[in-house]
Amino acid sequence: MSLGQAQGVYVSTLLNALGNDYTAVRDYLMINGGMFQEIAKINGEAIRGLEPKISIWTNGGDNGEGAIGMKEVAGVYKMLPPLFKTVHEQTGMLPPAWMGVLPDKNS
């Protein structure tokens, strides 16, 4: 029996055993063939050496009115300096002068 014929019998047997569910056969073959481990390895290599910095900003939540109030607008302005700093740390880019400046290192 040739390799192709043997593989055909194998896939046909799997398909029959799994109730002719093509998706289940595909998933089984991908798991059994190590595809997900290989994808994880490739993704791990892609991000090796990155040092992400995560910043979380909040202004205390929704005012319940469904509209942006002064508290929300003030929150946006409070968010800009740490945002500028994070972007500068991660990319080296500075904001345009008309938009603002980075906060002092002491703040």
Contact map, one row per residue, 1 for C-alpha under 8 A:
11101100000000000000000000000000000000000000000000000000000000000000000000000000000000000000000000000000000
11111100000000000000000000000000000000000000000000000000000000000000000000000000000000000000000000000000000
11111110000000000000000000000000000000000000000000000000000000000000000000000000000000000000000000000000000
01111111000000000000000000000000000000000000000000000000000000000000000000000000000000000000000000000000000
11111111100000000000000000000000000000000000000000000000000000000000000000000000000000000000000000000000000
11111111110000000000000000000000000000000000000000000000000000000000000000000000000000000000000000000000000
00111111111000000000000000000000000000000000000000000000000000000000000000000000000000000000000000000000000
00011111111100000000000000000000000000000000000000000000000000000000000000000000000000000000000000000000000
00001111111110000000000000000000000000000000000000000000000000000000000000000000000000000000000000000000000
00000111111111000000000000000000000000000000000000000000000000000000000000000000000000000000000000000000000
00000011111111100000000010000000000000000000000000000000000000000000000000000000000000000000000000000000000
00000001111111110000000000000000000000000000000000000000000000000000000000000000000000000000000000000000000
00000000111111111000000000000000000000000000000000000000000000000000000000000000000000000000000000000000000
00000000011111111100000010000000000000000000000000000000000000000000000000000000000000000000000000000000000
00000000001111111111110010000000000000000000000000000000000000000000000000000000000000000000000000000000000
00000000000111111111000000000000000000000000000000000000000000000000000000000000000000000000000000000000000
00000000000011111111000000000000000000000000000000000000000000000000000000000000000000000000000000000000000
00000000000001111111100110000000000000000000000000000000000000000000000000000000000000000000000000000000000
00000000000000111111100000000000000000000000000000000000000000000000000000000000000000000000000000000000000
00000000000000111111110000000000000000000000000000000000000000000000000000000000000000000000000000000000000
00000000000000100111111110000000000000000000000000000000000000000000000000000000000000000000000000000000000
00000000000000100001111111000000000000000000000000000000000000000000000000000000000000000000000000000000000
00000000000000000000111111100000000000000000000000000000000000000000000000000000000000000000000000000000000
00000000000000000100111111110000000000000000000000000000000000000000000000000000000000000000000000000000000
00000000001001100100111111111000000000000000000000000000000000000000000000000000000000000000000000000000000
00000000000000000000011111111100000000000000000000000000000000000000000000000000000000000000000000000000000
00000000000000000000001111111110000000000000000000000000000000000000000000000000000000000000000000000000000
00000000000000000000000111111111000000000000000000000000000000000000000000000000000000000000000000000000000
00000000000000000000000011111111100000000000000000000000000000000000000000000000000000000000000000000000000
00000000000000000000000001111111111100000000000000000000000000000000000000000000000000000000000000000000000
00000000000000000000000000111111111100000000000000000000000000000000000000000000000000000000000000000000000
00000000000000000000000000011111111000000000000000000000000000000000000000000000000000000000000000000000000
00000000000000000000000000001111111000000000000000000000000000000000000000000000000000000000000000000000000
00000000000000000000000000000111111111000000000000000000000000000000000000000000000000000000000000000000000
00000000000000000000000000000111111111100000000000000000000000000000000000000000000000000000000000000000000
00000000000000000000000000000110011111110000000000000000000000000000000000000000000000000000000000000000000
00000000000000000000000000000000011111111000000000000000000000000000000000000000000000000000000000000000000
00000000000000000000000000000000011111111100000000000000000000000000000000000000000000000000000000000000000
00000000000000000000000000000000001111111110000000000000000000000000000000000000000000000000000000000000000
00000000000000000000000000000000000111111111000000000000000000000000000000000000000000000000000000000000000
00000000000000000000000000000000000011111111100000000000000000000000000000000000000000000000000000000000000
00000000000000000000000000000000000001111111110000000000000000000000000000000000000000000000000000000000000
00000000000000000000000000000000000000111111111000000000000000000000000000000000000000000000000000000000000
00000000000000000000000000000000000000011111111100000000000000000000000000000000000000000000000000000000000
00000000000000000000000000000000000000001111111100000000000000000000000000000000000000000000000000000000000
00000000000000000000000000000000000000000111111100000000000000000000000000000000000000000000000000000000000
00000000000000000000000000000000000000000011111111000000000000000000000000000000000000000000000000000000000
00000000000000000000000000000000000000000001111111000000000000000000000000000000000000000000000000000000000
00000000000000000000000000000000000000000000001111100000000000000000000000000000000000000000000000000000000
00000000000000000000000000000000000000000000001111110000000000000000000000000000000000000000000000000000000
00000000000000000000000000000000000000000000000011111000000000000000000000000000000000000000000000000000000
00000000000000000000000000000000000000000000000001111100000000000000000000000000000000000100000000000000000
00000000000000000000000000000000000000000000000000111110000000000000000000000000000001000100000000000000000
00000000000000000000000000000000000000000000000000011111000000000000000000000000000000000000000000000000000
00000000000000000000000000000000000000000000000000001111100000000000000000000000000001000000000000000000000
00000000000000000000000000000000000000000000000000000111110000000000000000000000000000000000000000000000000
00000000000000000000000000000000000000000000000000000011111000000000000000000010000000000000000000000000000
00000000000000000000000000000000000000000000000000000001111110000000000000100000000000000000000000000000000
00000000000000000000000000000000000000000000000000000000111110000000001100100000000000000000000000000000000
00000000000000000000000000000000000000000000000000000000011111000000000000000000000000000000000000000000000
00000000000000000000000000000000000000000000000000000000011111100000000000000000000000000000000000000000000
00000000000000000000000000000000000000000000000000000000000111111100000000000000000000000000000000000000000
00000000000000000000000000000000000000000000000000000000000011111110100000000000000000000000000000000000000
00000000000000000000000000000000000000000000000000000000000001111100000000000000000000000000000000000000000
00000000000000000000000000000000000000000000000000000000000001111110000000000000000000000000000000000000000
00000000000000000000000000000000000000000000000000000000000001111111000000000000000000000000000000000000000
00000000000000000000000000000000000000000000000000000000000000101111100000000000000000000000000000000000000
00000000000000000000000000000000000000000000000000000000000000000111111110000000000000000000000000000000000
00000000000000000000000000000000000000000000000000000000000000100011111110000000000000000000000000000000000
00000000000000000000000000000000000000000000000000000000000000000001111111000000000000000000000000000000000
00000000000000000000000000000000000000000000000000000000001000000001111111100000000000000000000000000000000
00000000000000000000000000000000000000000000000000000000001000000001111111110000000000000000000000000000000
00000000000000000000000000000000000000000000000000000000000000000001111111111000000000000000000000000000000
00000000000000000000000000000000000000000000000000000000000000000000011111111100000000000000000000000000000
00000000000000000000000000000000000000000000000000000000011000000000001111111110000000000000000000000000000
00000000000000000000000000000000000000000000000000000000000000000000000111111111000000000000000000000000000
00000000000000000000000000000000000000000000000000000000000000000000000011111111100000000000000000000000000
00000000000000000000000000000000000000000000000000000000000000000000000001111111100000000000000000000000000
00000000000000000000000000000000000000000000000000000000100000000000000000111111111000000000000000000000000
00000000000000000000000000000000000000000000000000000000000000000000000000011111111100000000000000000000000
00000000000000000000000000000000000000000000000000000000000000000000000000001111111110000000000000011110000
00000000000000000000000000000000000000000000000000000000000000000000000000000011111111000000000000000110000
00000000000000000000000000000000000000000000000000000000000000000000000000000011111111100000000000000000000
00000000000000000000000000000000000000000000000000000000000000000000000000000001111111110000011000001100000
00000000000000000000000000000000000000000000000000000000000000000000000000000000111111111000000000000110000
00000000000000000000000000000000000000000000000000001010000000000000000000000000011111111100000000000000000
00000000000000000000000000000000000000000000000000000000000000000000000000000000001111111111110000000000000
00000000000000000000000000000000000000000000000000000000000000000000000000000000000111111111110000000000000
00000000000000000000000000000000000000000000000000000000000000000000000000000000000011111111000000000000000
00000000000000000000000000000000000000000000000000011000000000000000000000000000000001111111000000000000000
00000000000000000000000000000000000000000000000000000000000000000000000000000000000000111111100000000000000
00000000000000000000000000000000000000000000000000000000000000000000000000000000000000111111110000000000000
00000000000000000000000000000000000000000000000000000000000000000000000000000000000000110011111000000000000
00000000000000000000000000000000000000000000000000000000000000000000000000000000000100110001111100001100000
00000000000000000000000000000000000000000000000000000000000000000000000000000000000100000000111110111100000
00000000000000000000000000000000000000000000000000000000000000000000000000000000000000000000011111110000000
00000000000000000000000000000000000000000000000000000000000000000000000000000000000000000000001111111000000
00000000000000000000000000000000000000000000000000000000000000000000000000000000000000000000000111110000000
00000000000000000000000000000000000000000000000000000000000000000000000000000000000000000000001111111000000
00000000000000000000000000000000000000000000000000000000000000000000000000000000100000000000001111111100000
00000000000000000000000000000000000000000000000000000000000000000000000000000000100100000000011010111110000
00000000000000000000000000000000000000000000000000000000000000000000000000000000110110000000011000011111000
00000000000000000000000000000000000000000000000000000000000000000000000000000000110010000000000000001111101
00000000000000000000000000000000000000000000000000000000000000000000000000000000000000000000000000000111111
00000000000000000000000000000000000000000000000000000000000000000000000000000000000000000000000000000011111
00000000000000000000000000000000000000000000000000000000000000000000000000000000000000000000000000000001111
00000000000000000000000000000000000000000000000000000000000000000000000000000000000000000000000000000011111
